Amino acid sequence: MAGLSSINSRQKDLAAARGGDRKEIWLRDGDQVFLRPVATGEDDDPNLEELYLYTYESEGGWKNTLVDPDTQKPMADDVPEGRSPSHKFALWAFVSDIIHNQQRRDDWEEIVSPSGKKAYKEEVNDFRIITLPFGRGNQYWNMLVDQYDDWGALNQGVLRVKRTGAGLDTVYSLSPVARKVDVPSDREGEVEELQPIWDYYVSQYGGNDSSEETETEVIGTPTVAKTEQVEGVPWKTSDEDEDW
């Protein structure tokens, strides 16, 4: 019979295998990410998607389950009664770096802002998915729409996305920045090969094996902000940031 050590090791291996192909960026309190959207915002853009997602405790961990837009039901059968899904949007982007206010890995570079504030820079330089709630009154979605209107296409500029707070007190900001973030010329061909956002979410959160074991607060926090929750699905009917 396996002992505690071997069982624990096996669980870590399973979690790593499940998470190995995940491409999302999950922000914690105080984190900010710099990115150039790959999504254009045009109709039928596979790199931008609207989602309804349940987050709930299951078998000692936290689990995400996607809502099927055709049946208007969760794609897993273990969603607790009375739960409301979160209304979110997700898009592919080329992420240059993430600025953290705490050092959680040794390979993050310590940096100091012009005002003397210390932070830690995580180099990414890769394609990632950023997922945000629509927010109360669609406030976060409208921030993205404003940039689309200003630029003519979402992939024409660089955005900074910042998270402040945790749990019910989480607030996001999304703003343009005068920063150079470009897809390297030798990687431009990869844009056409990116998995459509919807297909990616179905592969990760579309069934009974879509459990998530992660230290990120987005999944690890048992509460979902009221600004993210909806009572049903509708198919029938800034603070001053440091200049890093």
Residue pairs with C-beta under 8 A, 6 or more apart in sequence:
2 10
15 213
18 209
18 211
18 212
18 213
19 212
19 213
19 214
22 204
23 127
23 128
23 129
23 200
24 90
24 128
24 129
24 130
24 131
25 33
25 95
25 98
25 124
25 128
25 129
25 130
25 131
26 214
26 216
26 217
26 218
26 219
27 33
27 98
27 161
27 162
27 163
27 218
28 100
28 102
28 163
28 166
28 216
28 217
28 218
29 101
29 163
29 164
29 165
29 166
29 170
29 217
30 100
30 101
30 102
30 163
30 164
31 98
31 99
31 100
31 101
31 162
31 163
32 98
32 99
32 160
32 161
32 162
32 163
32 241
32 244
33 95
33 97
33 98
33 99
33 130
33 160
33 161
33 162
34 95
34 96
34 97
34 98
34 99
34 158
34 159
34 160
34 177
34 179
34 181
35 93
35 94
35 95
35 96
35 128
35 130
35 158
35 159
35 161
35 181
36 93
36 94
36 96
36 155
36 157
36 158
36 159
36 181
36 182
36 183
37 47
37 91
37 92
37 93
37 154
37 155
37 159
38 47
38 91
38 92
38 93
38 94
38 127
38 155
38 183
38 191
38 194
39 45
39 47
39 48
39 91
39 92
39 93
39 154
39 155
40 47
40 48
40 153
40 154
40 155
41 48
41 144
41 148
41 153
41 154
42 153
46 194
46 196
46 197
46 198
47 91
47 92
47 194
47 196
47 197
48 89
48 90
48 91
48 92
48 154
48 197
49 89
49 90
49 91
49 196
49 197
49 198
49 201
50 87
50 88
50 89
51 66
51 67
51 87
51 88
51 89
51 90
51 131
51 201
52 66
52 67
52 69
52 85
52 86
52 87
52 88
52 230
52 233
53 64
53 65
53 66
53 67
53 85
53 86
53 88
53 201
53 205
54 64
54 65
54 66
54 67
54 74
54 79
54 83
54 85
54 86
55 62
55 63
55 64
55 86
55 219
55 224
56 62
56 63
56 65
56 79
56 80
56 83
57 63
57 222
58 78
58 211
59 211
61 211
61 212
61 213
62 211
62 212
62 213
62 219
62 220
62 222
63 76
63 78
63 210
63 211
63 212
64 204
64 205
64 210
64 212
64 219
65 74
65 75
65 76
65 78
65 79
65 205
65 206
65 210
66 74
66 75
66 201
66 202
66 205
66 206
66 210
67 73
67 74
67 75
67 85
67 233
68 74
68 75
69 233
69 235
72 232
72 233
72 235
72 236
74 85
75 202
75 205
75 206
75 207
75 210
76 207
76 208
76 210
77 208
78 208
84 229
84 230
84 231
84 232
85 229
85 230
85 233
86 133
86 224
86 228
86 229
86 230
87 133
87 134
87 228
87 229
87 230
88 131
88 132
88 133
88 134
88 228
89 131
89 132
89 134
89 141
89 144
90 129
90 130
90 131
90 132
90 197
90 201
91 129
91 130
91 154
91 197
92 127
92 128
92 129
92 194
92 197
93 127
93 128
93 129
93 130
93 159
94 125
94 126
94 127
94 128
94 181
94 182
94 183
95 124
95 125
95 126
95 127
95 128
95 130
96 123
96 124
96 125
96 179
96 181
97 121
97 122
97 123
97 124
97 125
98 121
98 122
98 124
99 111
99 119
99 120
99 121
99 122
99 244
100 108
100 119
100 120
100 121
100 122
101 119
101 120
102 120
103 110
103 120
104 120
105 122
107 122
108 120
108 121
108 122
109 120
109 121
109 123
110 118
110 119
110 120
110 121
111 118
111 119
111 120
111 121
111 244
112 118
112 119
113 119
113 242
113 243
113 244
114 242
114 243
115 242
117 242
119 242
119 244
121 244
127 190
127 191
127 194
129 197
129 200
130 161
132 140
132 141
132 161
132 172
132 174
133 140
133 172
133 225
133 227
133 228
134 140
134 141
134 228
135 141
135 172
135 227
135 228
136 226
136 227
139 227
140 172
140 174
143 173
143 174
143 175
144 154
144 174
147 154
147 157
147 159
147 174
147 176
148 154
150 157
150 176
151 157
157 176
158 176
158 177
158 178
158 179
158 180
158 181
159 174
159 175
159 176
159 177
160 173
160 174
160 175
160 176
160 177
160 179
160 241
161 172
161 173
161 174
162 172
162 173
162 174
162 241
163 170
163 171
163 172
164 170
164 171
164 172
164 173
164 239
165 171
166 217
166 221
167 217
167 221
167 223
167 225
168 223
168 225
168 226
169 225
170 225
173 238
173 239
173 241
175 238
175 241
183 191
195 203
204 210
212 219
214 220
